[in-house]
Amino acid sequence: NTQLEQVDLIFCLEVLEHTMHPWCVPRNLFSLLKTKGMLVVSVPCFLYWHPGYPWFGDYVRFLPGSLEILFGNYFTILNKSLCEYQEAKPLGQIVIMEKTS
């Protein structure tokens, strides 16, 4: 039984789209953060899809608003923004969250 050390801040930048089971990620990140710890997540939205299955390809794209749903049971959203528009579509999104008690 190994106890992992908890941290104050985690950056998860352009990673979630490469995970096969992104719904497992919020709980794991929650367990790694101290109380009131901060999480910064960025993901592409409508950016081109680059296959690579089974290694390092994209498994999923996150539409605007989907990170709030995915992380909402574990984190409080403090700030969110869409990034770089192309043809009226956001290319990505950044969400800053705080661990809920």
VOBA-1610 file (N, C-alpha, C; in pm, whole numbers, padded with zeros to 5 digits, always signed):
BEGIN
Asn+00085-00118+00000Asn+00000+00000+00000Asn+00089+00123+00000Thr+00102+00187-00113Thr+00189+00303-00127Thr+00106+00430-00127Gln+00142+00525-00042Gln+00074+00655-00037Gln+00148+00751-00130Leu+00077+00805-00228Leu+00138+00902-00319Leu+00142+01039-00253Glu+00248+01113-00278Glu+00257+01249-00228Glu+00164+01337-00310Gln+00094+01427-00245Gln+00003+01517-00314Gln+00074+01648-00346Val+00027+01714-00452Val+00090+01837-00501Val-00012+01951-00502Asp+00037+02074-00519Asp-00047+02193-00520Asp-00104+02225-00657Leu-00034+02185-00763Leu-00072+02226-00898Leu-00040+02116-00998Ile-00134+02091-01088Ile-00111+01996-01197Ile-00148+02064-01328Phe-00061+02051-01427Phe-00089+02094-01564Phe-00116+01969-01647Cys-00230+01966-01712Cys-00267+01856-01801Cys-00294+01920-01938Leu-00189+01938-02013Leu-00196+02017-02137Leu-00187+01927-02259Glu-00294+01925-02337Glu-00300+01849-02462Glu-00270+01701-02439Val-00328+01645-02333Val-00307+01505-02297Val-00435+01423-02306Leu-00546+01479-02260Leu-00671+01403-02247Leu-00715+01337-02377Glu-00694+01403-02489Glu-00739+01347-02617Glu-00662+01220-02653His-00551+01195-02586His-00469+01077-02613His-00497+00962-02516Thr-00590+00982-02423Thr-00623+00877-02327Thr-00743+00796-02374Met-00734+00665-02360Met-00842+00578-02405Met-00966+00589-02317His-00946+00625-02190His-01057+00633-02095His-01052+00766-02020Pro-01082+00877-02087Pro-01067+01007-02024Pro-01158+01028-01902Trp-01266+00952-01891Trp-01355+00966-01775Trp-01288+00918-01647Cys-01177+00846-01655Cys-01103+00802-01536Cys-01004+00909-01487Val-00970+01001-01571Val-00866+01099-01540Val-00903+01193-01425Pro-01025+01251-01420Pro-01054+01345-01311Pro-01034+01287-01172Arg-01078+01166-01148Arg-01063+01103-01016Arg-00915+01084-00983Asn-00836+01043-01082Asn-00693+01022-01057Asn-00622+01154-01026Leu-00654+01259-01102Leu-00592+01389-01075Leu-00637+01444-00940Phe-00764+01424-00908Phe-00818+01466-00777Phe-00737+01405-00664Ser-00703+01277-00675Ser-00630+01207-00568Ser-00486+01256-00555Leu-00433+01316-00661Leu-00294+01364-00658Leu-00281+01507-00605Leu-00394+01579-00595Leu-00390+01719-00553Leu-00419+01735-00404Lys-00350+01831-00342Lys-00380+01868-00205Lys-00515+01940-00202Thr-00572+01955-00083Thr-00694+02033-00068Thr-00670+02174-00123Lys-00765+02223-00200Lys-00757+02353-00269Lys-00648+02354-00377Gly-00599+02236-00417Gly-00502+02229-00525Gly-00563+02274-00657Met-00479+02317-00748Met-00524+02372-00875Met-00491+02278-00989Leu-00579+02275-01088Leu-00563+02193-01207Leu-00585+02281-01329Val-00492+02277-01423Val-00505+02350-01549Val-00510+02246-01661Val-00619+02247-01738Val-00639+02150-01845Val-00658+02224-01976Ser-00590+02177-02080Ser-00616+02230-02214Ser-00630+02111-02309Val-00723+02127-02403Val-00750+02022-02503Val-00785+02088-02636Pro-00761+02018-02746Pro-00808+02069-02875Pro-00958+02044-02887Cys-01025+02129-02964Cys-01168+02111-02991Cys-01186+02059-03132Phe-01176+02150-03227Phe-01202+02117-03367Phe-01073+02106-03448Leu-00961+02096-03379Leu-00833+02079-03446Leu-00832+01946-03521Tyr-00755+01938-03625Tyr-00751+01816-03706Tyr-00725+01693-03620Trp-00779+01583-03662Trp-00766+01454-03595Trp-00641+01385-03649His-00551+01339-03565His-00435+01267-03614His-00436+01125-03558Pro-00468+01030-03644Pro-00475+00891-03599Pro-00337+00836-03568Gly-00334+00739-03486Gly-00209+00674-03452Gly-00236+00549-03372Tyr-00364+00513-03366Tyr-00403+00398-03287Tyr-00316+00279-03323Pro-00264+00206-03230Pro-00291+00216-03088Pro-00189+00300-03010Trp-00100+00370-03075Trp+00001+00448-03002Trp-00007+00595-03035Phe-00026+00675-02934Phe-00013+00821-02938Phe-00108+00892-03033Gly-00212+00827-03077Gly-00311+00894-03161Gly-00415+00962-03076Asp-00511+01019-03143Asp-00624+01083-03073Asp-00736+00982-03057Tyr-00795+00980-02940Tyr-00909+00893-02914Tyr-01039+00972-02907Val-01031+01100-02873Val-01152+01178-02848Val-01124+01326-02871Arg-01229+01402-02900Arg-01223+01548-02904Arg-01324+01599-02803Phe-01293+01711-02740Phe-01378+01769-02637Phe-01442+01897-02689Leu-01572+01897-02702Leu-01645+02016-02744Leu-01647+02117-02631Pro-01667+02246-02663Pro-01678+02346-02556Pro-01786+02305-02455Gly-01754+02314-02329Gly-01845+02276-02223Gly-01828+02133-02173Ser-01759+02050-02247Ser-01747+01909-02208Ser-01652+01889-02089Leu-01552+01974-02074Leu-01460+01958-01961Leu-01531+01986-01829Glu-01624+02080-01831Glu-01701+02109-01710Glu-01781+01986-01667Ile-01836+01915-01763Ile-01912+01794-01733Ile-01819+01683-01684Leu-01707+01665-01752Leu-01612+01560-01718Leu-01552+01577-01579Phe-01516+01703-01544Phe-01446+01729-01418Phe-01536+01782-01307Gly-01663+01809-01337Gly-01753+01878-01244Gly-01776+01812-01110Asn-01766+01681-01101Asn-01787+01614-00972Asn-01669+01626-00878Tyr-01554+01667-00931Tyr-01432+01670-00851Tyr-01372+01810-00834Phe-01405+01900-00926Phe-01339+02030-00929Phe-01439+02143-00948Thr-01403+02260-00896Thr-01479+02382-00920Thr-01411+02458-01033Ile-01487+02496-01134Ile-01432+02570-01247Ile-01410+02715-01204Leu-01287+02764-01218Leu-01255+02902-01182Leu-01248+02992-01305Asn-01202+02937-01416Asn-01186+03018-01537Asn-01185+02923-01656Lys-01243+02967-01766Lys-01239+02886-01887Lys-01235+02979-02007Ser-01171+02934-02112Ser-01165+03015-02234Ser-01144+02924-02354Leu-01192+02971-02467Leu-01169+02902-02593Leu-01051+02970-02661Cys-00975+02895-02737Cys-00850+02944-02794Cys-00856+02948-02946Glu-00793+03046-03003Glu-00769+03056-03147Glu-00882+03003-03234Tyr-00957+03094-03287Tyr-01067+03055-03374Tyr-01020+03040-03518Gln-01075+02943-03586Gln-01048+02922-03728Gln-01180+02881-03791Glu-01223+02955-03892Glu-01350+02930-03958Glu-01464+02923-03857Ala-01465+03019-03762Ala-01569+03034-03659Ala-01575+02916-03563Lys-01473+02833-03557Lys-01468+02721-03463Lys-01346+02739-03371Pro-01364+02716-03241Pro-01248+02724-03152Pro-01157+02604-03174Leu-01027+02629-03177Leu-00932+02519-03196Leu-00903+02446-03066Gly-00925+02511-02953Gly-00898+02447-02826Gly-00964+02520-02712Gln-00950+02464-02593Gln-01004+02527-02474Gln-00911+02505-02356Ile-00911+02602-02265Ile-00831+02594-02143Ile-00927+02615-02026Val-00916+02530-01925Val-01001+02540-01807Val-00911+02535-01683Ile-00931+02629-01591Ile-00858+02632-01464Ile-00957+02593-01355Met-00919+02494-01275Met-01009+02438-01174Met-00941+02431-01038Glu-01025+02424-00935Glu-00977+02405-00798Glu-01041+02278-00744Lys-00963+02200-00671Lys-01012+02076-00611Lys-01122+02107-00510Thr-01234+02037-00520Thr-01340+02053-00422Thr-01307+01966-00301Ser-01361+02002-00189Ser-01331+01929-00064Ser-01396+01794-00062
//
